[in-house]
Amino acid sequence: MNVFLTGSTGFLGGELLVELSKRKEIDKIYCFLRAFSEDEANIKLENIFRIHHDYYDEKKIIPILGNLFDEHLTDLLIKNNTITDTDVIIHSAANTSFSKIYDDMVERANMGGLEKILLWAKQLPHLQTFLYIGTATICGKDIKNRLIFEDESPNLKASHLVKYTYTKMHGELIIHRHLTEDKILIARPSIIMGDSRKVVPRSPVILWAAATINQLRLIPADANSMLDMIPVNYAADAIVSLLFANRNHKVYHISSGKAASTTPAKVCSTMEAYFTDLPPFRFKSKLLLNQIKLWAKGKLQPESELYKYPEYLDYWHHVFEDPSAIRILLAGLDPYLGFMELGQVFDNTRLLTDVPSIKQSLPADVYISNCLTFIEKIDLLEGALNP
Ligand SMILES: NC(=O)c1ccc[n+]([C@@H]2O[C@H](COP(=O)([O-])OP(=O)(O)OC[C@H]3O[C@@H](n4cnc5c(N)ncnc54)[C@H](OP(=O)(O)O)[C@@H]3O)[C@@H](O)[C@H]2O)c1
């Protein structure tokens, strides 16, 4: 079996590549990636294996240079005879930014780029499966505080916190326009954060939000809203196992489900036990978010509620020196706080039933203990400026 994988240089994509490379059923993995030269592409791919000392089989892993923004991408792929023997496409590449300033790029990559790949995919002679890495959060922001099932999405009436989830929802619809049902498989991970192994996680994404929350300590969010988060190694293992499983469905949540869900309070309590020199966590109403922003601008009204917590204001002055840093951090954190408030948990019965080798994931408040030394090293401002 030959697999064409996009997004292998990413957080989840890298882990998918390593998992796929271990499978004896797979002969070749064509890695579609952005690079200026074959040499650069090979170095990028080798680095994916080097980070956790995995075995890199250069005969099995073949770089295919390209960019989702390239208007000639479909032609480029069609003319490339090397990849005509592709049996499975795993489309993991996406622009995952939550920041409004990237909305246009997010749409061009996640909808336009996907369509270009599909136009090539649909004329492949042996295509068996197009595995789309979607996201469970396409359900939108109107469903709150409950368990959500795969069949509730895609829903064109859903409203979205960020453009990213809107484009991922449309991605699923675009796939159905181009491919027949028998070729489509959709994996929808929930929120992927960190790694449950004692290794350096592949990416600080989402852990950046945890690190920022850890630094702020006074948090404008509900302490007890349900959170569905999974580690990247679990997500990759589940997705690759799903590819080889006897499946009864076309769409699967890759999630913690109810049993392994967590809450902000639980995750923060794990961080509190480790970072003992910081003030205790306090969760307050989301309304406080604006007050913190105004305080950081020096424009907070004297009677405001935030002044009831002078110990945190003193602490922020001490940690951040320049309060405008807090504004930058909050701008980056804003969408994450929005997702935290939704209390969404994604049912994982389909995955656990159809893929017996995959058990329940560890709850994030448990496995995050393996990421704490890494959290300490995350550059918060850098993460906020490059969302
Ligand atoms: N992380 C999560 O919490 C999460 C949760 C649910 C679903 N997902 C889905 O999982 C998939 C992988 O996410 P991730 O966390 O691995 O994201 P990521 O770390 O941001 O990686 C994105 C990948 O897409 C590639 N890419 C972006 N724009 C491209 C372009 N114009 N042309 C070619 N390649 C491009 C990137 O390549 P470069 O290295 O060149 O930038 C990178 O390899 C996505 O489809 C995402 O929607 C992620």
Ligand as a Chemical Component Dictionary entry (heavy atoms), coordinates in Angstrom:
data_LIG
# 
_chem_comp.id                   LIG 
_chem_comp.type                 NON-POLYMER 
_chem_comp.pdbx_formal_charge   0 
_chem_comp.three_letter_code    LIG 
# 
loop_
_chem_comp_atom.comp_id 
_chem_comp_atom.atom_id 
_chem_comp_atom.alt_atom_id 
_chem_comp_atom.type_symbol 
_chem_comp_atom.charge 
_chem_comp_atom.model_Cartn_x 
_chem_comp_atom.model_Cartn_y 
_chem_comp_atom.model_Cartn_z 
_chem_comp_atom.pdbx_ordinal 
LIG N1  N1  N 0  -3.813 20.380 16.670 1  
LIG C1  C1  C 0  -5.068 20.207 17.031 2  
LIG O1  O1  O 0  -5.468 20.461 18.171 3  
LIG C2  C2  C 0  -6.058 19.660 16.030 4  
LIG C3  C3  C 0  -7.322 19.295 16.507 5  
LIG C4  C4  C 0  -8.245 18.788 15.606 6  
LIG C5  C5  C 0  -7.912 18.656 14.278 7  
LIG N2  N2  N 1  -6.675 19.042 13.829 8  
LIG C6  C6  C 0  -6.402 18.884 12.390 9  
LIG O2  O2  O 0  -5.245 18.077 12.289 10 
LIG C7  C7  C 0  -4.517 18.438 11.121 11 
LIG C8  C8  C 0  -3.081 18.646 11.494 12 
LIG O3  O3  O 0  -3.006 19.693 12.435 13 
LIG P1  P1  P 0  -1.626 20.043 13.128 14 
LIG O4  O4  O 0  -1.918 20.284 14.561 15 
LIG O5  O5  O -1 -0.584 19.072 12.738 16 
LIG O6  O6  O 0  -1.338 21.455 12.448 17 
LIG P2  P2  P 0  0.033  22.199 12.221 18 
LIG O7  O7  O 0  1.053  21.801 13.239 19 
LIG O8  O8  O 0  -0.315 23.639 12.089 20 
LIG O9  O9  O 0  0.528  21.615 10.826 21 
LIG C9  C9  C 0  -0.060 22.014 9.645  22 
LIG C10 C10 C 0  0.634  21.327 8.496  23 
LIG O10 O10 O 0  0.031  21.795 7.306  24 
LIG C11 C11 C 0  1.059  22.258 6.436  25 
LIG N3  N3  N 0  0.597  23.360 5.612  26 
LIG C12 C12 C 0  0.015  24.518 6.019  27 
LIG N4  N4  N 0  -0.189 25.332 4.967  28 
LIG C13 C13 C 0  0.293  24.668 3.884  29 
LIG C14 C14 C 0  0.409  24.992 2.520  30 
LIG N5  N5  N 0  -0.015 26.179 2.050  31 
LIG N6  N6  N 0  0.947  24.095 1.671  32 
LIG C15 C15 C 0  1.400  22.904 2.137  33 
LIG N7  N7  N 0  1.339  22.539 3.414  34 
LIG C16 C16 C 0  0.800  23.418 4.292  35 
LIG C17 C17 C 0  2.167  22.728 7.367  36 
LIG O11 O11 O 0  3.368  22.799 6.635  37 
LIG P3  P3  P 0  4.615  23.738 7.075  38 
LIG O12 O12 O 0  5.390  22.927 8.056  39 
LIG O13 O13 O 0  5.326  23.993 5.800  40 
LIG O14 O14 O 0  4.028  24.991 7.679  41 
LIG C18 C18 C 0  2.121  21.625 8.407  42 
LIG O15 O15 O 0  2.790  20.494 7.944  43 
LIG C19 C19 C 0  -5.191 19.680 10.541 44 
LIG O16 O16 O 0  -5.961 19.303 9.447  45 
LIG C20 C20 C 0  -6.050 20.176 11.684 46 
LIG O17 O17 O 0  -7.200 20.825 11.204 47 
LIG C21 C21 C 0  -5.738 19.527 14.680 48 
# 
loop_
_chem_comp_bond.comp_id 
_chem_comp_bond.atom_id_1 
_chem_comp_bond.atom_id_2 
_chem_comp_bond.value_order 
_chem_comp_bond.pdbx_ordinal 
LIG N1  C1  SING 1  
LIG C1  O1  DOUB 2  
LIG C1  C2  SING 3  
LIG C2  C3  SING 4  
LIG C2  C21 DOUB 5  
LIG C3  C4  DOUB 6  
LIG C4  C5  SING 7  
LIG C5  N2  DOUB 8  
LIG N2  C6  SING 9  
LIG N2  C21 SING 10 
LIG C6  O2  SING 11 
LIG C6  C20 SING 12 
LIG O2  C7  SING 13 
LIG C7  C8  SING 14 
LIG C7  C19 SING 15 
LIG C8  O3  SING 16 
LIG O3  P1  SING 17 
LIG P1  O4  DOUB 18 
LIG P1  O5  SING 19 
LIG P1  O6  SING 20 
LIG O6  P2  SING 21 
LIG P2  O7  DOUB 22 
LIG P2  O8  SING 23 
LIG P2  O9  SING 24 
LIG O9  C9  SING 25 
LIG C9  C10 SING 26 
LIG C10 O10 SING 27 
LIG C10 C18 SING 28 
LIG O10 C11 SING 29 
LIG C11 N3  SING 30 
LIG C11 C17 SING 31 
LIG N3  C12 SING 32 
LIG N3  C16 SING 33 
LIG C12 N4  DOUB 34 
LIG N4  C13 SING 35 
LIG C13 C14 SING 36 
LIG C13 C16 DOUB 37 
LIG C14 N5  SING 38 
LIG C14 N6  DOUB 39 
LIG N6  C15 SING 40 
LIG C15 N7  DOUB 41 
LIG N7  C16 SING 42 
LIG C17 O11 SING 43 
LIG C17 C18 SING 44 
LIG O11 P3  SING 45 
LIG P3  O12 DOUB 46 
LIG P3  O13 SING 47 
LIG P3  O14 SING 48 
LIG C18 O15 SING 49 
LIG C19 O16 SING 50 
LIG C19 C20 SING 51 
LIG C20 O17 SING 52 
# 
